[in-house]
Amino acid sequence: MFDESYMQVALELAKKGKGKVSPFPLVGALLVKNDRIIAAAYRNSPNEISTEIIALKNSKENIEGATLYTNLEPCTLSTDKSDCVDTIIKSKIKKIVIGTPNPKLNPYEQSINRFKKAGIEVKTGVLEKECIELNKFYFKFIKTSLPYVTLKMATTLDGKIADTKGNSKWISSAESRSLVHELRSEYDAVMVGINSVKVDNPKLTVRFVEGRNPKRIVLDTKLQLSLKSNLVKNNDDKNLIILTSKKNINRKRKIELYQRKGIEIIFLPEKNGKLDLKKALLSLAQKNIISILVEGGSILFSSFIKQKLEDEILLFISPKILGNGIPLCSNLGIKNLSNALTYTLKEVDKIGDDALINLKRR
Ligand SMILES: NC(=O)c1ccc[n+]([C@@H]2O[C@H](COP(=O)([O-])OP(=O)(O)OC[C@H]3O[C@@H](n4cnc5c(N)ncnc54)[C@H](OP(=O)(O)O)[C@@H]3O)[C@@H](O)[C@H]2O)c1
């Protein structure tokens, strides 16, 4: 097999950790000797020792002379504070194949140079694009201290996310909704605006697939979230977070009522009468929330798009036309086509009866 094929196996292994390892990266590692995989491992929880070390330990055969494949450059220090690079060097492997350098390491810390100095052959950049894509949440967080943001929208053919009465159940197909639950299980958090909570009364949990619930974040400037809402009633996992204005800091009684229900409240400054979105993202990142799936509605989508705070859009288009209704977004202040915001089309899929379009901001 070629290096690319083994790296593909490492990537598939790494994917098994989706939704379980944040804020650490997804890692898959393989040991190959005489063109045979003799050991493998993937990161399965945030508190684990280095995945490469687990692969070394998993081997029942002599490691000497083997090749180690890993999608991400091993970190100098493992989570148990042992020097992961030293352990790999001491294992006497012959070669290490790395998908992509680790953005966390500065040039002096890079393990690649230490492997080379120890006489281990190093090959980097194997399936690099795929390796970066797999860890897009981690890369964004390490480079910017902000979470990776995906806007998930369900629209009709004519770009409406709800009818004139605000009803959006259901624009997209059952298959699309199942896929959304799968996404929720992979992102650290989902986020909605307070109007969507008032109209839709969503649970925002993972129910149609196996997987853990994400944190559930509501932008609620004036602390209007009803204690009778599904979000509050279904907060046994204590994953609900309300982002609200600093102006509410003295509303002790209301705050206590929420806190008694296990709700975390984060106070933020306002910007143009709404919560300061950039500051919201920064404070969520400080809590190790490194990926957010924004589920609407229109006003919240518009805020993200206007401030260029989204990384990606997942647009589910259902083959329906409403004519009137709530548009996908509005108020961007763009008057000419030449000033239109542009995106790169990454992928188009058919999910049930819907088209799923994946876009990245240019
Ligand atoms: N098809 C879909 O994909 C989809 C998904 C979700 C919802 N929906 C539909 O969308 C409709 C509700 O959407 P909507 O556009 O009226 O409201 P929304 O986006 O759900 O909520 C907007 C509200 O959130 C609060 N907010 C606080 N800070 C904000 C900020 N920085 N940016 C944006 N909002 C902020 C503001 O209310 P306060 O000032 O009161 O805090 C704001 O009015 C419903 O009809 C729902 O069914 C459709």
The ligand as an SDF file (V2000), in Angstrom:
LIG
                    3D

 48 52  0  0  0  0  0  0  0  0999 V2000
  -35.4950   27.1020    8.3550 N   0  0  0  0  0  0  0  0  0  0  0  0
  -34.5180   27.3490    9.2100 C   0  0  0  0  0  0  0  0  0  0  0  0
  -33.3340   27.0070    8.9860 O   0  0  0  0  0  0  0  0  0  0  0  0
  -34.8530   28.0460   10.4990 C   0  0  0  0  0  0  0  0  0  0  0  0
  -34.0120   27.8750   11.5920 C   0  0  0  0  0  0  0  0  0  0  0  0
  -34.2970   28.5480   12.7820 C   0  0  0  0  0  0  0  0  0  0  0  0
  -35.3950   29.3780   12.8300 C   0  0  0  0  0  0  0  0  0  0  0  0
  -36.2060   29.5180   11.7550 N   0  0  0  0  0  0  0  0  0  0  0  0
  -37.3540   30.4400   11.8080 C   0  0  0  0  0  0  0  0  0  0  0  0
  -36.8280   31.7460   12.0150 O   0  0  0  0  0  0  0  0  0  0  0  0
  -37.8160   32.5340   12.6780 C   0  0  0  0  0  0  0  0  0  0  0  0
  -37.1660   33.3090   13.8160 C   0  0  0  0  0  0  0  0  0  0  0  0
  -36.0520   34.0050   13.3210 O   0  0  0  0  0  0  0  0  0  0  0  0
  -35.7980   35.5480   13.5270 P   0  0  0  0  0  0  0  0  0  0  0  0
  -34.9650   35.9850   12.4010 O   0  0  0  0  0  0  0  0  0  0  0  0
  -37.1000   36.2530   13.7620 O   0  0  0  0  0  0  0  0  0  0  0  0
  -35.0200   35.6170   14.9100 O   0  0  0  0  0  0  0  0  0  0  0  0
  -33.7590   34.8420   15.4910 P   0  0  0  0  0  0  0  0  0  0  0  0
  -32.5950   35.0020   14.5930 O   0  0  0  0  0  0  0  0  0  0  0  0
  -34.1650   33.4860   15.8880 O   0  0  0  0  0  0  0  0  0  0  0  0
  -33.5140   35.6530   16.8300 O   0  0  0  0  0  0  0  0  0  0  0  0
  -33.0490   36.9660   16.7390 C   0  0  0  0  0  0  0  0  0  0  0  0
  -33.0410   37.6270   18.0920 C   0  0  0  0  0  0  0  0  0  0  0  0
  -31.9340   37.1490   18.8940 O   0  0  0  0  0  0  0  0  0  0  0  0
  -31.5130   38.1860   19.7390 C   0  0  0  0  0  0  0  0  0  0  0  0
  -30.1010   38.5220   19.5120 N   0  0  0  0  0  0  0  0  0  0  0  0
  -29.2680   38.9380   20.4920 C   0  0  0  0  0  0  0  0  0  0  0  0
  -28.0710   39.2500   19.9990 N   0  0  0  0  0  0  0  0  0  0  0  0
  -28.1090   39.0110   18.6850 C   0  0  0  0  0  0  0  0  0  0  0  0
  -27.1620   39.1700   17.6580 C   0  0  0  0  0  0  0  0  0  0  0  0
  -25.9140   39.5830   17.8830 N   0  0  0  0  0  0  0  0  0  0  0  0
  -27.5510   38.8860   16.4030 N   0  0  0  0  0  0  0  0  0  0  0  0
  -28.7900   38.4370   16.1420 C   0  0  0  0  0  0  0  0  0  0  0  0
  -29.7390   38.2850   17.0710 N   0  0  0  0  0  0  0  0  0  0  0  0
  -29.4140   38.5640   18.3560 C   0  0  0  0  0  0  0  0  0  0  0  0
  -32.3480   39.4180   19.4010 C   0  0  0  0  0  0  0  0  0  0  0  0
  -33.4750   39.4430   20.2410 O   0  0  0  0  0  0  0  0  0  0  0  0
  -33.4380   40.2100   21.6500 P   0  0  0  0  0  0  0  0  0  0  0  0
  -32.9500   41.6030   21.3540 O   0  0  0  0  0  0  0  0  0  0  0  0
  -34.8350   40.1450   22.1270 O   0  0  0  0  0  0  0  0  0  0  0  0
  -32.4950   39.4450   22.4880 O   0  0  0  0  0  0  0  0  0  0  0  0
  -32.8240   39.1120   17.9940 C   0  0  0  0  0  0  0  0  0  0  0  0
  -33.9920   39.7880   17.6400 O   0  0  0  0  0  0  0  0  0  0  0  0
  -38.8790   31.5770   13.1560 C   0  0  0  0  0  0  0  0  0  0  0  0
  -40.0030   31.7220   12.3040 O   0  0  0  0  0  0  0  0  0  0  0  0
  -38.2610   30.2130   12.9790 C   0  0  0  0  0  0  0  0  0  0  0  0
  -39.2510   29.2270   12.6840 O   0  0  0  0  0  0  0  0  0  0  0  0
  -35.9620   28.8680   10.5980 C   0  0  0  0  0  0  0  0  0  0  0  0
  1  2  1  0
  2  3  2  0
  2  4  1  0
  4  5  1  0
  4 48  2  0
  5  6  2  0
  6  7  1  0
  7  8  2  0
  8  9  1  0
  8 48  1  0
  9 10  1  0
  9 46  1  0
 10 11  1  0
 11 12  1  0
 11 44  1  0
 12 13  1  0
 13 14  1  0
 14 15  2  0
 14 16  1  0
 14 17  1  0
 17 18  1  0
 18 19  2  0
 18 20  1  0
 18 21  1  0
 21 22  1  0
 22 23  1  0
 23 24  1  0
 23 42  1  0
 24 25  1  0
 25 26  1  0
 25 36  1  0
 26 27  1  0
 26 35  1  0
 27 28  2  0
 28 29  1  0
 29 30  1  0
 29 35  2  0
 30 31  1  0
 30 32  2  0
 32 33  1  0
 33 34  2  0
 34 35  1  0
 36 37  1  0
 36 42  1  0
 37 38  1  0
 38 39  2  0
 38 40  1  0
 38 41  1  0
 42 43  1  0
 44 45  1  0
 44 46  1  0
 46 47  1  0
M  CHG  2   8   1  16  -1
M  END
$$$$
